[in-house]
Amino acid sequence: MSLISYQGYLKNGRFIPLENKNIEVLKNAKVIVTILPEEKPEKHSRSEFIGSWKDKIWIADDFNEPLEDMKEYME
């Protein structure tokens, strides 16, 4: 026995597949429906991000200095 899975959603009692492919209909097939709760993205407050990169990145002291390789083009 092989199992076939399809992702989709229920709308007005009908299954709407997420993928655009034909659903094989087998006579006398058993069907199991698992309903998952709707996933909502977590909301983060702005204050959680402020300073979150502190001590993780740095900028070199000579960041704005011309590169050696580019000096001939800068003159």
N, C-alpha and C positions, 0 to 999 in steps of 0.2 A: 504494500500500500504506500502510495506517495502522497505527500501533503502539498497543497498549493496555497500560497499566501498572497493577498492583495492588500495594499494600503489604500485607504480612502476615507470618506466620511458619510454619515447618514444625514439625509435631508428629506424631510417629509416622509420618513419611513422607507426611503429608497437608498441604496448604496451607490455612491458616486466615487469611482476609482480616481486616485491621484495620477496614475499613469494611464496614458492613452493606448491601452492594449485590450484586445478582446478577452473577455472572461469566459473561460471554458465552462459550459454548463453540462453537467453530467446527470443523467437520469438517476433518481433515487440516491443522490449524494447527500451525505450528512454535512451540515454546516455548523460551525461554531463561530459565534460573534463575540468579540471582546471589545468592550467600549472603554477607551482610554480618556481620562480627563483632559480637557483642553489645556495645552501648555501656554502659559503666559510668561513672557520674558521678565526676568527680575529687574526691578527698577532700582538703580543706585542713586543716591543723593550726590549732588555735585561735591559736597564736602568730603566724600570718600575718595575722590580722585585728586583733590588738591594736595600736593606734596607727596603723592604716592610714588613718584620716581626719585625722591630725595635719596641720595647716597647710592643710587643705582646707575646713574649716568654722569658723565662729566664732560666738560669742554676744555680742550687744551688751551694753555695760555696764549699760544701763538695762532689761534684759530683764524684770525682775520689777516694774518701775515700772508704775503704772496708765496706761492709754492715755487720751489727751485725750478721745477720743470717748466713753469709758465713765465719765468722772468723775461725771456726774450720777447714774448708777446706783450708784456706789460709796459715795456719801455717805449 
